[in-house]
Amino acid sequence: MAEPIIRMTNIEKHFGSVIALAGVSVDVFAGECHCLLGDNGAGKSTFIKTMSGVHQPTKGEIYFEGEPMNFGDPRDAISAGIATVHQHLAMIPLMSVSRNFFMGNEPEKKVGPFKFFDHEYANTVTMDAMKKMGINLRGPDQAVGTLSGGERQTVAISRAVHFGAKVLILDEPTSALGVRQTSNVLATIDKVRKQGIGVVFITHNVRHAMAVGDRFTVLNRGKTLGTALKGEIQHEELQDLMAGGQELATLEGSLGGTV
């Protein structure tokens, strides 16, 4: 079996006396979508912040491409090829799509002693990247604020892929989207993993996870409840595991119906 791109083993994270993670292990493989599920407070955010260098683990080991790794900050993780697309995107609505696409990586064109932003190059690359993801823009100078939420997510994902992501962390990318926009984002995730990139899809929506997931890990109160491959677990089982099993059954009984 192939080695995972990133392996997180027995990760613990303490904030003083609060134990946010208590021995979580996750493998992320190239060309797979690993869905990390759990309710609010399950530890998903703390875990991905540890994976992306925002937090350093209190205990546990991180291996990247088979080598022990210690990300001192997010820049270390980004340099290694771990990109995070957050739920609240870091984009400037009044700026163009191409400007947002190259934010922090501005291509320069030298004219005499002066350097300028290379609009022509940026526009060409941006349009090509968006077409590959199935998004047809009116033009690269279109303001990001005029795009739908799903299209903005796709811009951010395309940007991460273009700049060399080996592992792409998506933090609740479909939580605030409608049905059509959600479908577009899920289709984009499918295209990304087919390019050989390992995707970590954080979500509390089991239906969305089942649509694109290859591997599923459920967290609850900082602990791993289980990991299963696609085909090893059904939608209802995953929902039950995420919701706490007995707690859900008790609620169904008290409501006299199906939750």
KOLSEZA-170792 format. One record per atom (N, C-alpha, C): residue in three letters; x, y, z. Coordinates in steps of 0.001 Angstrom, whole numbers, plus 500000, padded with zeros to 6 digits. Layout:
ALAXYZ ...
***
This chain:
MET500846498799500000 MET500000500000500000 MET500881501249500000 ALA500460502272499262 ALA501228503509499175 ALA501298504212500528 GLU502384504945500724 GLU502530505742501941 GLU501614506967501854 PRO501037507381502967 PRO500235508610502951 PRO501114509831502730 ILE500540510865502141 ILE501275512131502013 ILE501553512691503400 ILE500512512686504227 ILE500685513163505595 ILE500053512168506561 ARG500772511872507611 ARG500298510954508658 ARG500349511680509999 MET499203511773510641 MET499093512374511971 MET498823511222512947 THR499731511006513886 THR499643509833514758 THR499520510234516225 ASN498434509769516854 ASN498198509987518295 ASN498384511453518697 ILE497741512321517936 ILE497890513757518178 ILE497071514188519396 GLU497757514839520324 GLU497104515471521473 GLU497385516966521438 LYS496380517741521844 LYS496571519179521953 LYS495896519667523225 HIS496707520244524107 HIS496202520756525380 HIS496286522279525371 PHE495249522916525851 PHE495255524349526109 PHE495081524528527620 GLY496205524573528323 GLY496129524563529780 GLY495563523241530247 SER494491523308531023 SER493865522086531535 SER492838521499530562 VAL492572522210529474 VAL491582521741528488 VAL492274520853527460 ILE491748519647527284 ILE492289518709526295 ILE491399518775525060 ALA491892519459524020 ALA491109519632522795 ALA491188518409521892 LEU492356517757521871 LEU492548516527521104 LEU493186515496522014 ALA492672514274521958 ALA493143513241522875 ALA493524511972522124 GLY494572512074521281 GLY495068510896520586 GLY494402510623519264 VAL494338511638518388 VAL493695511497517085 VAL494729511094516033 SER494388510092515214 SER495276509635514138 SER494535509684512807 VAL495174510294511797 VAL494572510426510470 VAL495659510284509415 ASP495369509508508354 ASP496252509400507195 ASP495578510067505997 VAL496347510834505235 VAL495835511469504025 VAL496656510963502846 PHE495990510330501879 PHE496667509733500728 PHE496472510584499476 ALA497430510504498579 ALA497336511205497295 ALA496137510687496511 GLY495377511597495921 GLY494248511208495086 GLY493044510728495857 GLU493032510974497166 GLU491885510590497994 GLU491290511812498671 CYS489989511715498934 CYS489302512718499744 CYS489003512095501104 HIS489671512598502133 HIS489478512102503493 HIS488546513071504211 CYS487354512593504533 CYS486353513433505188 CYS486498513345506705 LEU486599514505507329 LEU486705514596508778 LEU485384515157509290 LEU484639514304509985 LEU483291514666510415 LEU483212514787511929 GLY482229515548512365 GLY482001515690513790 GLY481125516896514054 ASP480453516883515178 ASP479578517993515550 ASP480430519157516035 ASN479801520273516320 ASN480518521413516885 ASN481194521009518188 GLY482463521387518341 GLY483194521031519554 GLY483843519665519503 ALA483791519013518346 ALA484360517664518228 ALA485882517678518163 GLY486458518830517773 GLY487909518921517662 GLY488401519073516238 LYS487477519221515285 LYS487870519312513872 LYS488763520522513611 SER488352521679514104 SER489114522907513853 SER490499522841514475 THR490574522339515698 THR491885522225516355 THR492784521271515591 PHE492199520185515083 PHE493000519195514365 PHE493572519772513077 ILE492744520467512289 ILE493256520986511018 ILE494232522145511255 LYS494054522870512353 LYS495027523921512674 LYS496371523301513069 THR496331522121513653 THR497562521405513980 THR498196520858512710 MET497386520361511804 MET497892519845510534 MET498509520954509690 SER497960522171509775 SER498405523269508915 SER499396524205509591 GLY499893523831510779 GLY500959524597511408 GLY500529525750512293 VAL499226525967512438 VAL498757527040513323 VAL499048526680514774 HIS498770525421515142 HIS499087524903516479 HIS500172523835516352 GLN500983523717517373 GLN501929522607517459 GLN501347521588518435 PRO501423520289518102 PRO500815519288518978 PRO501522519207520328 THR500751518957521387 THR501327518735522708 THR502038517381522734 LYS501402516400522091 LYS501992515072521952 LYS501625514540520567 GLY502349513502520143 GLY502053512873518862 GLY503080513193517800 GLU502943512523516656 GLU503915512667515572 GLU503212513053514278 ILE503910513864513484 ILE503455514241512150 ILE504521513789511150 TYR504098513043510136 TYR505005512615509070 TYR504488513178507751 PHE505376513806507012 PHE505015514344505694 PHE505882513674504646 GLU505224512984503721 GLU505913512189502690 GLU506942511247503311 GLY506563510651504442 GLY507378509644505100 GLY508425510160506062 GLU508603511487506135 GLU509620512060507000 GLU508989512755508196 PRO509597512609509401 PRO509082513328510577 PRO509094514832510301 MET508024515505510713 MET507893516911510380 MET507357517688511584 ASN507862518892511741 ASN507360519788512770 ASN507136521151512138 PHE505880521479511879 PHE505558522762511279 PHE505536523833512359 GLY506487524766512280 GLY506560525809513297 GLY505475526851513170 ASP505006527046511939 ASP503930528011511693 ASP503300527665510343 PRO502209528353509968 PRO501527528031508708 PRO502411528171507480 ARG503406529072507536 ARG504289529230506380 ARG505080527959506106 ASP505473527259507183 ASP506184525986506998 ASP505296524964506292 ALA504037524907506716 ALA503098523949506118 ALA502823524298504659 ILE502638525582504380 ILE502378526016503004 ILE503579525699502109 SER504784525940502620 SER505995525654501850 SER506116524164501528 ALA505645523319502452 ALA505693521872502230 ALA504641521416501223 GLY503575522215501064 GLY502517521853500125 GLY501175521591500775 ILE500973522116501988 ILE499694521956502675 ILE498954523293502622 ALA497866523326501872 ALA497089524556501689 ALA495730524412502354 THR495259525490502963 THR493966525480503647 THR493043526517503027 VAL491841526080502668 VAL490798526995502206 VAL489768527077503324 HIS489701528246503952 HIS488837528404505112 HIS487396528713504705 GLN486499528465505644 GLN485078528728505413 GLN484865530200505066 HIS485540531079505803 HIS485456532518505527 HIS486691532890504702 LEU486484533037503420 LEU487597533174502492 LEU488311534513502655 ALA489631534441502553 ALA490453535655502628 ALA490551536264501240 MET489476536925500823 MET489447537575499517 MET488934539000499671 ILE489312539843498728 ILE488872541241498743 ILE487793541403497672 PRO486540541585498076 PRO485412541568497128 PRO485519542552495975 LEU486092543734496210 LEU486144544745495158 LEU487304544544494191 MET488225543640494536 MET489334543360493636 MET488939542299492617 SER489636542283491487 SER489323541332490423 SER489658539901490833 VAL489108538959490072 VAL489384537544490322 VAL490878537265490173 SER491496537809489120 SER492914537525488888 SER493798538142489968 ARG493433539304490474 ARG494195539926491560 ARG494094539075492828 ASN492893538587493121 ASN492711537716494285 ASN493433536393494089 PHE493416535891492870 PHE494056534615492565 PHE495551534675492868 PHE496173535802492543 PHE497622535944492718 PHE498008536734493969 MET497055536935494875 MET497363537697496075 MET498476537008496877 GLY499558537732497122 GLY500700537169497826 GLY501706536502496916 ASN501343536322495637 ASN502245535701494652 ASN502235536516493367 GLU502283537831493480 GLU502089538726492347 GLU503157538533491262 PRO502726538233490027 PRO503698538152488925 PRO504121539565488514 GLU505400539750488294 GLU505901541081487978 GLU506381541178486538 LYS506179542347485967 LYS506689542653484628 LYS507568543895484758 LYS508781543795484281 LYS509726544898484418 LYS509691545771483170 VAL509492547047483387 VAL509529548034482309 VAL510555549084482697 GLY511724549007482061 GLY512810549894482461 GLY513226549580483884 PRO513353550609484720 PRO513750550374486113 PRO512577550032487029 PHE511348550004486458 PHE510150549815487270 PHE509577548402487116 LYS508899547943488171 LYS508218546657488146 LYS506721546874488335 PHE505939546166487532 PHE504496546296487582 PHE503846544911487689 PHE502618544896488186 PHE501835543666488208 PHE501553543252486775 ASP501891542015486428 ASP501727541525485058 ASP500282541058484846 HIS499436542010484447 HIS498010541714484286 HIS497764540647483222 GLU498456540746482120 GLU498221539813481007 GLU498491538374481439 TYR499623538149482086 TYR499955536803482560 TYR498946536331483599 ALA498630537204484561 ALA497697536843485628 ALA496324536499485076 ASN495858537281484121 ASN494537537039483547 ASN494488535716482788 THR495535535431482021 THR495581534182481244 THR495586532962482158 VAL496448532981483172 VAL496550531850484102 VAL495250531652484869 THR494664532745485330 THR493421532659486104 THR492299532056485277 MET492126532526484052 MET491052532004483200 MET491261530524482899 ASP492507530127482639 ASP492794528713482368 ASP492487527853483595 ALA492894528332484762 ALA492672527566485992 ALA491187527420486293 MET490421528460486073 MET488991528399486352 MET488260527501485353 LYS488691527532484094 LYS488069526655483090 LYS488297525190483427 LYS489492524878483943 LYS489795523501484326 LYS488860523019485432 MET488398523949486250 MET487490523600487345 MET486022523733486943 GLY485770524075485688 GLY484399524130485201 GLY483672525423485489 ILE484415526500485805 ILE483797527789486083 ILE484084528735484925 ASN483029529278484331 ASN483181530209483223 ASN482930531630483711 LEU483995532390483820 LEU483899533774484258 LEU483531534678483087 ARG482933535837483405 ARG482718536841482361 ARG484064537369481884 GLY485029537367482804 GLY486368537830482486 GLY487200537863483751 PRO488529537840483635 PRO489388537823484814 PRO489335539111485619 ASP488828540198484999 ASP488718541468485711 ASP487406541582486486 GLN486592540546486422 GLN485341540526487176 GLN485642540597488667 ALA484932541443489393 ALA485151541581490837 ALA484715540306491549 VAL485506539872492498 VAL485194538653493251 VAL483844538773493955 GLY483505539981494376 GLY482237540181495079 GLY481014539888494246 THR481171539808492901 THR480029539503492032 THR479854538000491820 LEU480796537199492330 LEU480704535744492180 LEU479811535150493258 SER479262533980492972 SER478498533257493992 SER479458532676495024 GLY478916532251496156 GLY479748531653497196 GLY480498530429496699 GLY479822529608495889 GLY480461528417495347 GLY481578528750494378 GLU481369529791493569 GLU482410530203492624 GLU483624530748493363 ARG483389531475494449 ARG484519531997495233 ARG485312530852495872 GLN484596529830496338 GLN485280528651496868 GLN486153528012495787 THR485622527955494565 THR486371527353493473 THR487600528173493113 VAL487484529514493171 VAL488642530374492942 VAL489737530051493962 ALA489344529942495238 ALA490319529659496299 ALA490948528281496128 ILE490145527290495745 ILE490674525938495536 ILE491616525919494339 SER491212526569493241 SER492054526625492045 SER493378527311492346 ARG493334528365493146 ARG494546529087493533 ARG495499528169494291 ALA494962527415495245 ALA495801526500496033 ALA496430525431495155 VAL495657524891494219 VAL496177523854493316 VAL497267524425492411 HIS497018525616491874 HIS497991526226490963 HIS499334526459491643 PHE499295526834492920 PHE500539527146493616 PHE501136525949494364 GLY500765524743493916 GLY501512523559494302 GLY501022522783495502 ALA499747522874495841 ALA499241522116496987 ALA499360520614496750 LYS499882519903497724 LYS499902518440497715 LYS498783517894498598 VAL498483518662499646 VAL497357518367500529 VAL496495519624500596 LEU495205519465500324 LEU494276520589500339 LEU493260520383501459 ILE493265521294502441 ILE492338521231503561 ILE491175522172503275 LEU489968521641503266 LEU488771522431503004 LEU487919522469504270 ASP487796523645504854 ASP487099523811506126 ASP485652524211505886 GLU484740523237505965 GLU483308523457505802 GLU482994524278504545 PRO483458523859503371 PRO483275524679502166 PRO481834524762501679 THR480958523845502129 THR479582523828501627 THR478564524276502669 SER479024524706503839 SER478100524939504952 SER477104526062504701 ALA477502527092503930 ALA476615528244503735 ALA476123528363502295 LEU476166527254501546 LEU475832527297500131 LEU474492526633499834 GLY473869527074498738 GLY472664526430498262 GLY472985525137497541 VAL471943524473497048 VAL472103523156496439 VAL472993523215495201 ARG472727524158494287 ARG473505524221493046 ARG474959524583493324 GLN475180525558494210 GLN476543525958494540 GLN477298524817495228 THR476595524092496103 THR477209522939496767 THR477629521890495749 SER476785521637494761 SER477111520662493722 SER478367521062492970 ASN478510522361492690 ASN479700522843491987 ASN480968522629492809 VAL480883522901494113 VAL482049522732494983 VAL482423521258495102 LEU481419520393495252 LEU481697518957495341 LEU482326518440494047 ALA481859518961492906 ALA482456518572491622 ALA483902519039491545 THR484187520218492107 THR485562520730492129 THR486462519853492987 ILE485946519407494135 ILE486714518505495006 ILE487059517226494251 ASP486108516709493488 ASP486341515493492720 ASP487448515702491686 LYS487448516856491042 LYS488476517155490047 LYS489853517280490692 VAL489892517857491878 VAL491165518050492576 VAL491788516713492954 ARG490998515811493505 ARG491582514524493915 ARG492018513711492709 LYS491335513889491571 LYS491734513182490348 LYS493069513684489811 GLN493509514835490299 GLN494825515353489932 GLN495922514817490844 GLY495548513908491757 GLY496529513288492637 GLY496791514045493915 ILE495954515010494223 ILE496107515804495447 ILE495300515147496560 GLY495860515121497765 GLY495130514614498915 GLY494226515696499472 VAL492938515403499619 VAL491967516385500090 VAL491484516003501485 VAL491496516973502391 VAL490894516804503712 VAL489645517673503730 PHE488492517047503766 PHE487204517728503668 PHE486548517720505045 ILE486541518879505711 ILE485926518995507032 ILE484466519376506840 THR483586518597507415 THR482167518856507249 THR481371518222508382 HIS480169518736508606 HIS479238518071509519 HIS478064517499508722 ASN478146517590507379 ASN477076517114506513 ASN477457515757505927 VAL476816514709506421 VAL477144513342506001 VAL476850513127504518 ARG475767513713504031 ARG475413513540502616 ARG476509514088501706 HIS477025515256502048 HIS478098515845501242 HIS479365514992501327 ALA479656514483502511 ALA480837513628502688 ALA480733512363501852 MET479570511724501869 MET479387510480501126 MET479482510692499625 ALA479172511904499162 ALA479182512188497724 ALA480592512144497145 VAL481593512575497921 VAL482959512676497366 VAL484013511936498177 GLY483660511443499361 GLY484648510870500263 GLY485138509491499859 ASP486424509239500112 ASP487023507919499946 ASP487322507282501299 ARG487481508139502308 ARG487856507697503647 ARG487175508640504631 PHE486669508094505726 PHE485883508893506666 PHE486393508689508090 THR486648509798508779 THR487019509749510187 THR486041510615510972 VAL485514510066512045 VAL484554510789512883 VAL485214511155514206 LEU485134512434514555 LEU485655512920515829 LEU484515513240516779 ASN484767513021518056 ASN483808513375519092 ASN484579513749520352 ARG484434515007520761 ARG485088515508521971 ARG486587515233521977 GLY487199515472520825 GLY488649515359520730 GLY489187513960520550 LYS488316512984520358 LYS488748511606520177 LYS488222511062518849 THR488934510057518314 THR488506509397517083 THR487514508290517410 LEU486312508398516838 LEU485330507336517041 LEU485526506198516041 GLY486189506491514944 GLY486444505433513965 GLY486791506002512607 THR487457505193511791 THR487784505537510405 THR487338504396509521 ALA486698504721508407 ALA486213503691507485 ALA486446504134506054 LEU486654503148505177 LEU486780503421503750 LEU485398503417503105 LYS485315504059501941 LYS484065504043501184 LYS483704502596500865 GLY482478502242501072 GLY482040500867500857 GLY482009500055502135 GLU482733500528503167 GLU482740499835504450 GLU481660500367505394 ILE481101501535505054 ILE480120502150505939 ILE479035502811505096 GLN477807502714505558 GLN476676503302504856 GLN476326504665505465 HIS475510505410504721 HIS475122506751505152 HIS474532506750506560 GLU473611505827506810 GLU472937505787508106 GLU473907505459509230 GLU474842504548508965 GLU475834504188509981 GLU476736505371510306 LEU477147506098509280 LEU478016507248509480 LEU477279508353510231 GLN476025508571509866 GLN475206509573510558 GLN475027509193512021 ASP474782507924512261 ASP474576507437513620 ASP475846507588514448 LEU476994507255513853 LEU478272507375514547 LEU478576508828514878 MET478300509709513941 MET478569511128514139 MET477639511724515189 ALA476385511271515194 ALA475391511850516097 ALA475434511258517499 GLY476227510227517693 GLY476357509685519032 GLY475562508429519286 GLY475055507802518214 GLY474431506483518359 GLY473235506464519283 GLN473457506120520527 GLN472377505951521481 GLN471623507250521719 GLU472337508375521712 GLU471684509661521920 GLU470650509924520829 LEU470997509589519567 LEU470080509791518461 LEU468874508870518571 ALA469111507622518938 ALA468010506672519086 ALA467046507127520180 THR467574507646521272 THR466737508141522375 THR465892509327521922 LEU466519510231521132 LEU465797511395520627 LEU464678510982519692 GLU464958510013518803 GLU463924509534517887 GLU462728509001518657 GLY463008508239519735 GLY461932507676520527 GLY461093508742521205 SER461767509757521746 SER461046510812522457 SER460222511671521532 LEU460648511788520243 LEU459902512589519270 LEU458861511761518530 GLY458931510450518725 GLY457948509575518093 GLY458071509505516584 GLY459284509655516080 GLY459485509618514623 GLY460935509416514290 THR461277509796513072 THR462642509638512592 THR463349510977512593 VAL464552510990513120 VAL465356512213513112 VAL466177512251511831 
***
